[in-house]
């Protein structure tokens, strides 16, 4: 595969595996409804989606480009975001 895939397998995968092990280890030590308990439980339930970053070389680490396009759209077409507000 490509260089990006190789780097992710060598560098990112071990870090993510260690992070998951750490989170799973401390999850039971926290109150389930505490902020940290909820954050860790959410991370672990979303783990498969997060881990796709390692398996799919085309996947980006962030979605800033998508968020930027949404912000530009809101700025350029503000009337569209008001539809459905009951006005």
HELIX and SHEET records of a PDB file:
HELIX    1   1 UNK A    3  UNK A    7  1                                   5    
HELIX    2   2 UNK A    8  UNK A   12  3                                   5    
HELIX    3   3 UNK A   13  UNK A   27  1                                  15    
HELIX    4   4 UNK A   35  UNK A   45  1                                  11    
HELIX    5   5 UNK A   47  UNK A   55  1                                   9    
HELIX    6   6 UNK A   64  UNK A   76  1                                  13    
HELIX    7   7 UNK A   78  UNK A   82  1                                   5    
END                                                                             
